[in-house]
Amino acid sequence: MADQSNSGRNALIIGVVLGLATAGLGVYTMTNSKAARPVTELDAAGTKAATLTAQAEQAKAEKERSRKIVDVAPEGAVVNNKPRFTPIFFSPELWQVSIDSKKITTVIDIYDPKAESLHNGVPNAWFISNNISDALGRADGLTLDSDGDGFSNKEEFDAKTSPSDPNSLPPLIEAGKPNHKLVVVSTNEAKAVIEVESMLAYDANPTETSITIHLDRSGSKRVGKKVKVKPGDSFDLTGTPPAADKRFTVVGFEKASFSDSVGNKSDETVLRVRDNKTLIGEKEFVIRPGLTRVRPGVKNNDIDTPNVKGRDINDASATLCVTAGPKAGTKFEVKLKETFQIPGNEKISCKLESIDAQGTVNVLPEGAESPILVPKAAK
């Protein structure tokens, strides 16, 4: 009797459980099902467009893949002439590749440190450890700029910086290395000669004198603008009237001794002038009165000798632009022979050594033995 009671109770329990399970399945089906909607021509067109887009994206992706990487090798393939078994905790990346140097096709595991490098000696593991595995499978994997900081993956590898972190980047310019991130936007050059009135030379106690500014921008043209100046007056190369904010300031008059062609010496009164804006060379200089023998654009043996009359001014500068790093796109002007720092690379001092006729410049980084050529920016 007890057995029958137990059997009935068990049957009842089983029935209840099955009933609850059936009810739960019904509720799940109802809550997760959606009402069927008739397919229209618009739906069909959308599906076709999506398919074409997907096909185009796939074709683009396939085109970007390295020609050396043929396909993903099947599991259990022979790797490095040995059967490869799938590890328990991770799956190997088995790639079937063509090694041009050896004229063979083989299968490698990119996680294997002994496997063939897919990019000219840069270890496969470097791409993986720096989270740019996608670049490993592309023909341009080394020339790619994976983090968008203006440096290629190869440049980051050579500099031991991170190719996936835009804040980790190589120096913009470095002594002993030709690679740099500078271009020349433009070069500027203005030449002039400052002449002092001849009579000043014979005046023992002058209070003022006339100066003439000869501008030259063509190599031979001389256009003179005469103004009178006294100690404390200022002027610029345009020859405008004296003003306190101009480039040159008259310091005063003084005596200097000069030799003639046969060695006889004579004392003359000269004009001392201060260059308020120069960042290179001497801040103050003297100008010997008389017609200068130095012509703009013409080399003369007397140039920069004590006997030279007048003062030759050669203003040359270059506008440079940074092409990488956080200051990419920043333009700045540098004068010839000026020491400067590149925006975004302030730890290194450089000097503008020369400006070439082709519009390129030579920059000498601090500690470098030879300057680095900086090219013109592409138009």
Number of C-alpha atoms within 10 A of each C-alpha: 6 7 8 9 10 11 12 12 12 12 12 12 12 12 12 12 12 12 12 12 12 12 12 12 12 11 11 11 11 10 9 7 8 8 5 6 6 6 8 9 8 9 11 11 11 12 12 12 12 12 12 12 12 12 12 12 12 12 11 11 11 12 12 15 19 17 13 18 19 15 12 13 18 12 14 12 18 17 19 15 10 9 10 16 13 11 8 6 6 7 12 16 17 22 21 20 21 17 15 9 6 7 8 9 14 17 24 26 21 22 15 16 11 12 16 20 16 22 17 8 8 16 20 22 17 15 22 15 10 13 15 17 16 12 21 24 21 22 18 16 23 20 14 18 20 22 18 14 21 21 25 19 24 17 19 19 18 10 13 12 17 20 27 19 14 17 13 16 23 23 19 21 21 21 19 13 9 11 15 19 19 23 20 21 19 16 21 14 14 15 19 23 23 23 23 26 17 18 13 22 19 13 13 12 10 17 12 16 19 16 22 20 24 23 23 20 14 11 12 12 13 16 12 18 16 17 15 15 19 18 16 14 20 23 22 16 19 12 17 14 15 19 14 11 12 17 15 23 24 21 18 19 22 14 13 15 12 14 12 9 7 6 8 8 11 10 12 17 23 24 26 18 21 18 18 14 10 15 14 11 10 9 13 15 13 21 22 26 26 16 15 20 16 19 19 23 15 10 9 12 9 13 17 12 8 14 17 21 25 24 22 20 15 15 13 16 21 22 15 24 23 23 20 21 22 16 15 16 14 14 17 14 16 18 23 23 19 15 18 17 14 21 18 16 17 12 10 17 16 22 19 21 19 19 22 10 8 9 16 20 25 18 24 22 23 15 12 14 10 13 20 22 20 20 16 18 15 7 4
